[in-house]
Amino acid sequence: MKTYVPVLSIAGSDSSGGAGIQADLKTISALGCYGMTVITATTAQNTKGVNAIHSIPASHIGEQLRAVMEDIKPKAIKIGMLDRPGVVEVLVEILKGYPEIPIVFDPVMVSTSGHKLIQDETVKAIKEKLFPLVTLLTPNMDETSILFGKEVSDLESMKAAGESLLNELPTALLIKGGHMDQSVIYDLLYSKSTGLKILKSEKINSKNVHGTGCSLSSAIAVGLALGMDMETAVAFGRDYVNQAIYYGQQIKTGNGSGPLNHFYNPQKQITNEMD
C-alpha cells in the first residue's frame, strides 16, 4: 500500500475561494500532497473585501483537530487565521503533544483590502502560547508591525523587527516585503541556525494577488512535509507563488483583487474569453 503525504491547514474559510482554507487546499493539491483542514472561522467575502466573519466555537475547532490527528497524522501543519485567544489555547493544548511536526504560522491579521481579522487580545496569546511551538513564522509587513509594536515600512525596519521577533521564536522567521512599492521584493529569512538571508525577486505587476500569503505558507509547509530543510522549503514556496502570480496576471476573477493561478500549467491554460 502507498499513502499520500498529508499536510494540514488550520485557517479561516474564504467564500470567494482565493485565500484561507481554499487557497491552502489548492496549493497543497497543486504541489502533490494531500490537504486536510481545521476551519477556525468562515468569512463572507469576495475579491473586493470582507463583509462578515463568523467564528467557529473553540471547542469544535478542537474536535476537528483531534479527529484529524488521531487518524491522518500530518507531515506538516500550516496555521492561518486565529481570531480569538480561546482558539489559540485549544490549538496549543493539542499541538504541544506533537512536537515532531513542523508548524508554519502565517499570522493573518489584516486582509488584502485592509479589513482587520483578529482581536487585539489574541496577539498577546499568540506570542505567549503559540510562538514556542512554531517552526516558521511568515508575517507580511503589516503583520510584522503589529507583532513588533512599531511601524515596519522599509528594509531597515524589517531588519530591526526581525532581530527582535526571532528572540521570541524557537527556530525561524520569514518577513515578507511584498507590500513595498518598488520593483524588487525583499524577503528576510531569519534562522537561529543559519542567521539572516535576504531573498530577492522581481516584483510581478498583477492585480491578482489575493491569497498570496496563505499560498506561500502552505507551499513552504509542503516543502517541509516532503523533507526539505528550511531554506530549501522557503525557496520552493517562493518559486511556486511567483509562478502562480505570473500565470494568473492576465486572468479576471471578480471585480477586485483576484486570486493566484494555483493550478498554473503554461502548456495547458484553460480560460474563457470575456464578453
C-alpha positions in Angstrom: 0.0 0.0 0.0 1.1 3.5 -0.7 0.0 6.7 1.0 -0.2 10.4 0.2 1.9 13.0 2.0 -0.6 14.7 4.3 -0.5 18.4 5.1 -2.9 20.1 7.5 -4.2 23.6 7.2 -5.7 25.3 10.3 -7.3 28.5 9.0 -10.4 30.5 8.1 -12.6 29.9 5.1 -12.8 32.4 2.2 -16.1 32.2 0.4 -14.6 33.6 -2.8 -12.1 30.7 -2.9 -9.0 32.9 -3.2 -7.4 32.8 0.2 -7.6 30.9 3.5 -8.6 27.3 3.6 -9.5 27.3 -0.1 -6.1 28.7 -1.2 -4.3 26.3 1.1 -6.1 23.2 -0.3 -5.4 24.4 -3.9 -1.7 24.9 -3.1 -1.3 21.6 -1.2 -3.0 19.7 -4.0 -1.2 21.5 -6.8 2.1 20.5 -5.2 1.2 16.9 -5.0 0.2 16.5 -1.3 -3.0 15.5 0.5 -4.7 18.5 2.2 -6.7 18.4 5.4 -8.4 21.2 7.2 -9.4 22.6 10.5 -11.7 25.6 9.9 -11.4 28.4 12.6 -13.9 30.8 11.1 -16.0 31.4 8.0 -15.9 34.7 6.2 -18.4 36.3 3.8 -16.0 37.9 1.3 -15.2 38.3 -2.4 -12.4 39.9 -4.4 -13.5 43.4 -3.2 -13.3 42.7 0.6 -14.6 41.0 3.7 -18.2 41.6 4.6 -18.6 39.5 7.7 -16.8 36.9 9.9 -18.4 34.1 11.7 -16.3 32.5 14.4 -16.4 28.7 14.9 -16.7 27.7 18.5 -13.3 26.9 20.0 -14.5 23.5 21.3 -15.5 22.4 17.8 -12.1 23.6 16.4 -10.5 21.3 18.9 -12.8 18.5 17.9 -11.8 19.0 14.2 -8.1 18.9 15.1 -8.3 15.8 17.3 -10.2 13.9 14.6 -7.6 14.6 12.0 -4.6 14.0 14.3 -6.0 10.7 15.5 -6.4 9.3 12.0 -4.3 11.0 9.4 -1.2 12.5 11.2 0.2 15.3 9.0 3.8 15.6 8.0 3.5 19.4 8.4 0.9 21.9 9.6 0.1 25.4 8.3 -1.8 27.8 10.6 -3.5 30.9 9.4 -6.4 32.9 10.8 -6.8 32.7 14.6 -9.2 35.4 15.7 -9.7 34.7 19.4 -7.5 33.8 22.4 -9.7 30.7 23.1 -8.8 29.3 19.7 -5.1 29.8 20.3 -5.4 28.0 23.7 -7.3 24.9 22.3 -4.8 24.5 19.4 -1.8 24.8 21.7 -3.2 22.3 24.1 -3.4 19.7 21.4 -0.4 20.6 19.2 2.1 20.6 22.1 1.6 16.8 22.0 3.2 16.6 18.5 6.5 18.5 18.8 7.9 16.5 15.8 5.5 18.0 13.3 6.8 21.3 11.7 4.4 24.2 12.0 4.3 27.1 9.6 2.3 30.0 11.0 1.1 32.8 8.7 -0.4 35.3 11.3 -3.4 36.5 9.2 -4.3 39.8 10.9 -5.3 42.1 8.1 -7.0 41.2 4.8 -5.7 42.4 1.4 -8.4 45.0 1.5 -7.4 46.3 4.9 -10.1 44.6 7.0 -8.9 43.7 10.5 -9.4 40.0 11.1 -8.1 39.5 14.6 -9.0 40.6 18.2 -6.3 42.7 19.9 -6.0 40.4 22.9 -5.4 37.5 20.6 -1.9 38.9 19.6 -0.8 38.5 23.2 -2.0 34.9 23.4 -0.3 34.1 20.1 3.1 35.5 21.2 3.0 33.9 24.7 1.5 30.5 23.9 1.7 29.6 20.2 5.1 31.1 19.3 7.0 28.4 21.3 5.6 25.7 19.0 6.1 27.5 15.7 8.8 26.2 13.3 8.5 29.2 10.9 6.6 32.5 11.2 5.7 34.2 8.0 4.3 37.7 8.6 3.9 40.4 5.9 4.9 44.0 6.8 1.5 45.0 8.3 1.5 41.9 10.5 5.1 42.4 11.4 4.2 45.9 12.6 1.5 44.6 14.8 3.8 41.9 16.3 6.8 44.2 16.7 4.7 47.1 18.1 6.3 49.6 15.7 5.7 50.6 12.1 7.6 48.4 9.6 7.8 50.2 6.2 11.3 49.6 4.7 14.2 47.2 4.6 15.9 48.7 7.7 12.8 48.5 9.9 12.2 44.9 8.6 15.7 44.0 9.8 15.1 45.6 13.2 11.8 43.8 13.6 13.2 40.5 12.5 16.1 40.6 15.0 13.6 41.3 17.8 10.9 38.8 16.9 13.4 36.0 16.3 14.2 36.2 20.1 10.6 35.2 20.7 10.6 32.2 18.3 12.3 28.8 18.6 13.5 28.4 15.0 12.9 30.7 12.1 11.1 33.8 10.8 10.3 35.0 7.2 9.3 38.6 6.9 7.7 39.2 3.5 8.4 42.6 1.8 5.8 42.4 -1.0 4.0 45.5 0.3 6.9 47.8 -0.5 6.3 49.9 -3.6 9.4 49.0 -5.6 10.4 46.8 -8.5 12.4 44.4 -6.4 10.9 42.4 -3.5 13.0 41.7 -0.4 12.0 38.9 1.9 14.1 38.4 5.1 14.6 34.8 6.3 16.0 34.7 9.9 17.1 31.4 11.3 18.7 30.7 14.6 20.9 28.1 12.9 22.0 29.9 9.8 21.4 33.6 10.5 19.9 36.2 8.1 19.4 35.6 4.4 18.0 38.3 2.2 15.9 36.8 -0.6 15.2 39.0 -3.7 12.8 38.6 -6.6 11.4 40.9 -9.3 8.0 42.2 -8.5 5.3 41.0 -10.8 2.8 43.8 -11.5 -0.5 41.9 -11.1 -3.9 42.8 -9.7 -4.4 39.1 -8.8 -2.6 38.7 -5.5 -5.5 37.7 -3.2 -4.3 34.8 -1.1 -0.6 35.2 -1.7 0.4 34.9 1.9 -1.8 31.9 2.5 -0.5 30.1 -0.6 3.2 30.8 0.3 2.9 29.5 3.8 1.1 26.4 2.6 3.7 25.8 -0.1 6.5 26.1 2.5 4.6 23.6 4.7 4.5 21.2 1.7 8.3 21.6 1.3 8.9 20.7 4.9 6.4 17.8 4.7 8.5 16.5 1.8 11.6 16.6 3.9 13.3 19.8 2.6 15.4 21.9 5.0 14.0 25.3 5.9 16.0 27.3 3.3 15.1 24.9 0.5 11.4 24.8 1.6 11.2 28.6 1.6 12.8 28.8 -1.9 10.4 26.1 -3.1 7.4 28.1 -1.7 8.5 31.4 -3.1 9.1 29.9 -6.6 5.6 28.3 -6.6 3.9 31.6 -5.6 5.9 33.7 -8.1 4.9 31.3 -10.9 1.2 31.3 -9.8 1.2 35.1 -9.8 2.9 35.3 -13.2 0.5 32.9 -14.9 -2.6 34.4 -13.3 -1.9 38.1 -14.1 -4.0 38.1 -17.3 -7.0 36.3 -15.8 -10.0 38.2 -14.5 -11.8 36.8 -11.5 -14.3 39.1 -9.9 -14.0 42.9 -9.8 -11.4 43.4 -7.2 -8.1 41.7 -6.2 -8.3 38.3 -7.9 -6.6 35.1 -6.8 -3.4 33.5 -8.0 -3.4 30.8 -10.6 -2.8 27.9 -8.2 -3.0 25.2 -10.9 -0.9 27.0 -13.5 0.4 25.0 -16.4 1.9 27.1 -19.2 1.1 24.4 -21.8 -2.5 23.8 -20.7 -4.1 27.2 -19.8 -7.9 26.9 -20.0 -9.7 30.2 -19.8 -12.9 31.7 -21.2 -12.9 34.8 -23.3 -14.7 37.7 -21.5 -17.9 39.0 -23.1 
